[in-house]
C-alpha cells in the first residue's frame, strides 16, 4: 500500500514538474532561477534561445560559466545587498546585437532568509532597431529637405537683393528654383507613398495587367530623358505576358527601375526589359549597362535613402526612395525582388509577380 502511495506521489510530482516546465517554456520572456549559491536551477526555453545556449545543459552552472557575461554576473552581486533590480538594460554584442531589459529579485522566505534569485529578460531588440530606423529616417529626411530648401532660399534672397532686375539672370535663377521645388515635391510624394506601403494602407486594385503595354507606356513617359542620354530601351516582354497586379503601382516599379537605368547607365547604352512565365509566377528583369554595384552595397540597395554614389545621386536629383518603393510594391503583390551586378558589366534587377 505504501509503495502504491509512493508511486502515485512520484507520478503526481512528475506531472506537476512537467506542467511547470511547459508553462515556463511557453513564456515569451526569458526566465532564469538561481539557488542560494548562485547556481542555475531553471532556465526556460526563451532564455536559452536569447543567449544561444539551447545545445548545451547549463543547469547547476554559475552565470559566468553558462553565459560568460560579467555584466549579468554583476547583477547577482548587487542582489546580495538589494532586494530587486528593475529596468536594467544590457546589450549582447554579437554578429547581430541584441538588447534586453532585465528585472531581477532576491527570493526570500517569511523570515527574510534568502533562498535564491530570479531574473526575467524582455527582448528589446526589435524596439531598439525600430528606434534606430526612426532616427536614421528623420536624419535622412532632414538632410534631403535641407539641401533644396537652402538652394531655393539662397536664390530667392539673391533675386530680392537686385538680381530680379536683370531679366536674364532672374530667368535662370527661377528655373533653378523650379527644379528644386520639383525635387521637394517628388520627395514628399515618395515619402507618402512608402509610408502607406510600409503601413499597409494601400489597397491594391489587382487586375490582369498586360506587361508589354505597361512598359511601353513608361518608356514613352521617359522619352525625353532617353533621347537626352541617347539610350535605347529594348522592350522584350512578350505581348501575351500578363500578371495579376495593380497597374498603377506596377507602373511605379517600372518607372523607378527605368529612370535609374537612364540616370546611371552609360550614355548611348541599352536597357533591356524582358519577362517570362514560370510555374508559379511571372519573372521580370531589367538589365542595364551601368558601371555596376559593388558587392558590399548590393544587400542595402533597397534601403530607404541608401545610395552607392551619394554625391552623384544628389546631383542627379534622386530622392533615394525609388528602389525602396520598388521593393515594397513587389512584396505587397506577394513577389520577390533582387539584383545581379558586376562592376563594369552592368546590373540586372529581377522581380516576380503572381501570374494570370
C-alpha positions as CSV (number, residue, x, y, z in Angstrom):
1,X,0.0,0.0,0.0
2,X,2.8,2.4,0.9
3,X,4.6,1.6,-2.3
4,X,1.4,2.4,-4.3
5,X,1.1,5.7,-2.5
6,X,4.7,6.5,-3.2
7,X,4.2,5.7,-6.9
8,X,1.2,7.9,-7.0
9,X,3.1,10.8,-5.3
10,X,6.0,10.4,-7.7
11,X,3.7,10.4,-10.6
12,X,1.9,13.4,-9.3
13,X,5.2,15.2,-8.7
14,X,6.5,14.4,-12.2
15,X,3.3,15.6,-13.7
16,X,3.4,18.9,-11.8
17,X,7.1,19.4,-12.8
18,X,6.1,18.7,-16.4
19,X,3.3,21.2,-16.3
20,X,5.6,23.8,-14.7
21,X,8.2,23.3,-17.4
22,X,5.6,23.6,-20.1
23,X,4.3,26.8,-18.6
24,X,7.8,28.3,-18.3
25,X,8.7,27.3,-21.8
26,X,5.6,28.9,-23.2
27,X,6.7,32.3,-21.8
28,X,7.9,34.9,-24.3
29,X,10.2,36.4,-21.7
30,X,13.4,34.6,-20.7
31,X,13.4,33.3,-17.1
32,X,16.4,32.3,-15.0
33,X,16.2,30.9,-11.5
34,X,19.3,30.6,-9.3
35,X,19.7,28.8,-6.0
36,X,21.2,30.3,-2.8
37,X,24.7,29.5,-4.1
38,X,24.1,31.3,-7.4
39,X,23.8,28.2,-9.5
40,X,21.2,27.8,-12.2
41,X,18.2,25.8,-11.2
42,X,15.8,26.7,-14.1
43,X,16.4,28.4,-17.4
44,X,13.3,28.4,-19.7
45,X,13.5,27.9,-23.5
46,X,13.1,31.6,-24.3
47,X,16.2,32.4,-22.2
48,X,18.2,29.6,-23.8
49,X,17.2,31.0,-27.2
50,X,18.1,34.6,-26.3
51,X,21.6,33.6,-25.2
52,X,22.1,30.8,-27.8
53,X,22.7,28.0,-25.3
54,X,20.0,25.6,-26.4
55,X,22.6,23.0,-27.5
56,X,24.2,22.6,-24.0
57,X,23.0,21.9,-20.5
58,X,23.5,24.9,-18.2
59,X,21.8,23.5,-15.1
60,X,24.0,23.7,-12.0
61,X,26.4,26.2,-13.5
62,X,27.1,29.8,-12.4
63,X,26.1,32.7,-14.7
64,X,29.8,33.2,-15.7
65,X,30.2,29.5,-16.6
66,X,26.9,29.4,-18.5
67,X,26.9,32.8,-20.3
68,X,30.4,34.3,-20.0
69,X,28.7,37.6,-19.2
70,X,30.3,39.8,-16.5
71,X,27.5,42.4,-16.7
72,X,24.9,39.8,-15.8
73,X,27.1,38.3,-13.1
74,X,27.5,41.7,-11.5
75,X,23.7,41.8,-11.0
76,X,23.9,38.8,-8.7
77,X,26.4,40.7,-6.6
78,X,24.0,43.7,-6.4
79,X,21.2,41.4,-5.3
80,X,23.3,40.4,-2.3
81,X,22.6,43.9,-1.0
82,X,19.4,44.9,-2.8
83,X,16.0,43.1,-2.8
84,X,15.3,43.8,-6.5
85,X,16.7,45.4,-9.7
86,X,14.2,46.9,-12.2
87,X,14.6,48.1,-15.8
88,X,18.2,47.2,-16.2
89,X,19.2,47.3,-19.9
90,X,22.0,45.3,-21.4
91,X,23.4,44.6,-24.8
92,X,24.8,41.4,-26.2
93,X,27.4,42.4,-28.8
94,X,27.5,39.6,-31.3
95,X,27.3,39.5,-35.2
96,X,23.8,40.8,-34.7
97,X,23.5,42.9,-31.4
98,X,20.6,42.1,-29.1
99,X,19.2,44.3,-26.3
100,X,17.4,43.1,-23.2
101,X,15.6,44.7,-20.3
102,X,16.3,42.6,-17.1
103,X,14.3,42.6,-13.9
104,X,15.7,40.7,-11.0
105,X,14.7,39.9,-7.4
106,X,16.0,38.0,-4.4
107,X,13.9,35.1,-3.3
108,X,13.3,35.1,0.5
109,X,11.2,33.2,3.0
110,X,8.8,34.6,5.6
111,X,11.8,35.2,7.9
112,X,13.8,37.1,5.3
113,X,16.3,34.3,4.7
114,X,17.5,34.3,1.1
115,X,17.0,31.1,-1.0
116,X,18.0,32.3,-4.4
117,X,17.4,34.8,-7.2
118,X,15.0,35.2,-10.2
119,X,15.7,37.0,-13.4
120,X,13.2,37.9,-16.1
121,X,14.5,39.0,-19.5
122,X,12.5,41.0,-22.0
123,X,13.9,41.2,-25.5
124,X,14.1,44.9,-26.7
125,X,16.0,44.2,-29.9
126,X,13.0,44.9,-32.2
127,X,12.2,48.1,-30.4
128,X,15.8,49.3,-30.5
129,X,16.0,48.5,-34.2
130,X,12.8,50.4,-34.9
131,X,14.1,53.4,-32.8
132,X,17.4,53.4,-34.7
133,X,15.5,53.2,-38.0
134,X,13.3,56.1,-37.0
135,X,16.3,58.2,-36.1
136,X,18.1,57.4,-39.3
137,X,14.9,58.1,-41.3
138,X,14.4,61.5,-39.6
139,X,18.1,62.4,-40.2
140,X,17.9,61.4,-43.8
141,X,14.7,63.3,-44.5
142,X,16.0,66.4,-42.8
143,X,19.1,66.2,-44.9
144,X,17.2,65.7,-48.1
145,X,14.8,68.6,-47.3
146,X,17.5,70.9,-46.2
147,X,19.5,70.8,-49.5
148,X,16.8,72.0,-51.9
149,X,15.4,74.4,-49.3
150,X,18.8,76.0,-48.8
151,X,19.2,76.4,-52.6
152,X,15.7,77.9,-53.0
153,X,16.3,80.3,-50.1
154,X,19.7,81.4,-51.5
155,X,18.4,82.2,-55.0
156,X,15.3,84.0,-53.6
157,X,17.5,86.2,-51.4
158,X,19.7,87.0,-54.4
159,X,16.7,87.9,-56.5
160,X,15.3,90.1,-53.7
161,X,18.7,91.8,-53.4
162,X,18.6,93.0,-57.0
163,X,19.1,90.1,-59.4
164,X,15.4,90.3,-60.3
165,X,16.2,93.5,-62.2
166,X,18.4,91.5,-64.7
167,X,15.8,89.5,-66.8
168,X,18.4,87.0,-68.0
169,X,19.8,86.2,-64.5
170,X,16.3,86.3,-63.0
171,X,15.0,83.8,-65.6
172,X,18.0,81.4,-64.9
173,X,17.5,81.7,-61.1
174,X,13.8,81.0,-61.4
175,X,14.5,77.8,-63.5
176,X,16.8,76.6,-60.7
177,X,14.2,77.4,-58.1
178,X,11.6,75.5,-60.1
179,X,14.0,72.5,-60.4
180,X,14.5,72.3,-56.6
181,X,10.8,72.9,-55.9
182,X,10.1,69.8,-58.1
183,X,12.7,67.9,-56.2
184,X,10.9,68.7,-52.9
185,X,7.5,67.7,-54.5
186,X,8.9,64.3,-55.6
187,X,10.5,63.7,-52.2
188,X,7.2,64.4,-50.4
189,X,5.2,62.2,-52.8
190,X,7.7,59.4,-52.4
191,X,7.7,59.7,-48.6
192,X,3.9,59.5,-48.6
193,X,3.9,56.5,-50.9
194,X,6.5,54.5,-48.9
195,X,4.8,55.4,-45.7
196,X,1.5,54.0,-47.0
197,X,3.2,50.9,-48.4
198,X,5.0,50.1,-45.2
199,X,1.9,50.6,-43.0
200,X,-0.3,48.5,-45.4
201,X,-2.6,51.4,-46.0
202,X,-2.6,51.0,-49.8
203,X,-5.2,48.6,-51.1
204,X,-4.1,47.0,-54.4
205,X,-6.5,47.1,-57.3
206,X,-5.5,43.8,-58.8
207,X,-6.5,43.1,-62.4
208,X,-5.0,41.2,-65.4
209,X,-2.2,43.6,-66.5
210,X,-0.5,43.5,-69.9
211,X,3.1,43.9,-69.0
212,X,4.3,44.7,-72.6
213,X,1.8,47.6,-72.9
214,X,2.6,48.9,-69.4
215,X,6.4,49.0,-70.1
216,X,5.7,50.8,-73.4
217,X,3.7,53.5,-71.6
218,X,6.5,54.1,-69.1
219,X,9.1,54.2,-71.9
220,X,7.0,56.9,-73.7
221,X,6.8,58.9,-70.5
222,X,10.5,58.9,-70.2
223,X,11.2,59.5,-73.8
224,X,12.8,63.0,-73.4
225,X,15.3,61.7,-70.8
226,X,16.0,58.7,-73.0
227,X,16.8,60.9,-76.0
228,X,18.9,63.3,-73.9
229,X,21.1,60.3,-72.9
230,X,20.9,58.8,-76.4
231,X,19.9,55.5,-74.9
232,X,17.9,52.6,-76.3
233,X,15.0,50.9,-74.4
234,X,14.5,47.4,-75.7
235,X,11.1,46.1,-74.6
236,X,11.4,42.3,-75.0
237,X,8.4,41.4,-72.8
238,X,6.1,39.1,-74.8
239,X,2.9,40.7,-75.8
240,X,0.8,38.0,-74.3
241,X,2.5,38.1,-70.9
242,X,0.1,39.2,-68.1
243,X,0.3,39.5,-64.3
244,X,-2.3,39.8,-61.6
245,X,-1.3,43.2,-60.4
246,X,-2.2,46.8,-59.6
247,X,-1.3,48.6,-62.9
248,X,-0.7,52.0,-61.2
249,X,1.7,50.5,-58.6
250,X,3.4,48.4,-61.1
251,X,3.9,51.5,-63.3
252,X,5.8,53.0,-60.3
253,X,8.1,49.9,-60.2
254,X,9.0,50.1,-63.9
255,X,9.3,53.9,-63.8
256,X,11.8,53.8,-60.9
257,X,13.9,51.0,-62.4
258,X,14.0,52.5,-65.9
259,X,14.7,56.0,-64.6
260,X,17.6,54.7,-62.5
261,X,18.9,52.9,-65.6
262,X,18.8,56.1,-67.6
263,X,20.4,58.2,-64.8
264,X,23.3,55.8,-64.0
265,X,23.7,53.9,-67.3
266,X,26.3,54.8,-69.9
267,X,25.3,57.4,-72.4
268,X,24.4,55.8,-75.6
269,X,23.8,52.4,-73.9
270,X,20.9,50.0,-74.0
271,X,18.4,48.9,-71.3
272,X,16.7,45.6,-71.9
273,X,13.3,44.8,-70.2
274,X,12.4,41.1,-70.5
275,X,10.0,38.7,-68.9
276,X,8.8,35.1,-68.9
277,X,6.3,32.9,-67.2
278,X,7.5,30.3,-64.6
279,X,5.5,27.5,-62.9
280,X,4.0,29.8,-60.3
281,X,4.8,33.4,-61.3
282,X,5.9,35.9,-63.8
283,X,9.6,36.8,-63.8
284,X,10.6,40.3,-65.0
285,X,14.2,41.6,-65.4
286,X,15.6,45.0,-66.2
287,X,19.2,44.9,-67.4
288,X,21.3,48.0,-67.9
289,X,25.0,48.6,-68.7
290,X,25.9,50.9,-65.8
291,X,29.2,50.8,-64.1
292,X,27.7,48.1,-61.7
293,X,27.1,48.0,-58.0
294,X,29.8,46.9,-55.5
295,X,29.2,43.6,-53.7
296,X,29.1,45.3,-50.3
297,X,26.3,47.6,-51.4
298,X,24.1,45.1,-53.1
299,X,22.5,44.0,-49.8
300,X,21.5,47.5,-49.0
301,X,20.4,48.8,-52.4
302,X,16.7,48.6,-51.5
303,X,17.0,50.5,-48.2
304,X,15.5,53.9,-47.9
305,X,17.9,56.7,-48.8
306,X,20.8,54.3,-49.4
307,X,23.0,55.5,-52.3
308,X,26.0,53.8,-53.8
309,X,27.4,57.1,-55.1
310,X,25.9,59.8,-52.8
311,X,27.4,62.9,-54.5
312,X,26.4,61.8,-58.0
313,X,22.9,60.7,-56.9
314,X,22.2,64.1,-55.3
315,X,23.5,65.9,-58.4
316,X,21.1,63.9,-60.5
317,X,18.2,64.8,-58.2
318,X,17.0,61.4,-56.9
319,X,15.1,61.1,-53.7
320,X,16.8,57.9,-52.5
321,X,13.4,56.2,-52.1
322,X,12.8,54.8,-55.6
323,X,14.2,51.3,-55.0
324,X,12.6,51.1,-51.6
325,X,9.3,51.7,-53.2
326,X,10.1,49.1,-55.8
327,X,10.7,46.5,-53.1
328,X,7.6,47.3,-51.1
329,X,5.3,47.3,-54.2
330,X,6.6,44.0,-55.4
331,X,6.4,42.4,-51.9
332,X,2.9,43.8,-51.4
333,X,2.0,41.7,-54.5
334,X,3.5,38.6,-52.9
335,X,6.6,38.8,-55.1
336,X,10.3,39.0,-54.6
337,X,13.0,41.4,-55.9
338,X,16.7,41.0,-56.1
339,X,19.7,42.1,-58.2
340,X,22.7,40.7,-60.0
341,X,25.6,43.1,-60.7
342,X,29.2,43.0,-61.7
343,X,31.5,46.0,-61.8
344,X,31.9,47.4,-65.3
345,X,29.5,44.8,-66.7
346,X,26.1,46.2,-65.6
347,X,23.2,45.4,-63.3
348,X,20.1,43.3,-63.7
349,X,17.1,43.9,-61.4
350,X,14.8,40.9,-61.1
351,X,11.3,40.7,-59.6
352,X,8.4,38.3,-59.6
353,X,4.7,38.8,-59.7
354,X,1.7,36.5,-59.5
355,X,0.8,35.2,-63.0
356,X,-2.5,35.5,-64.6
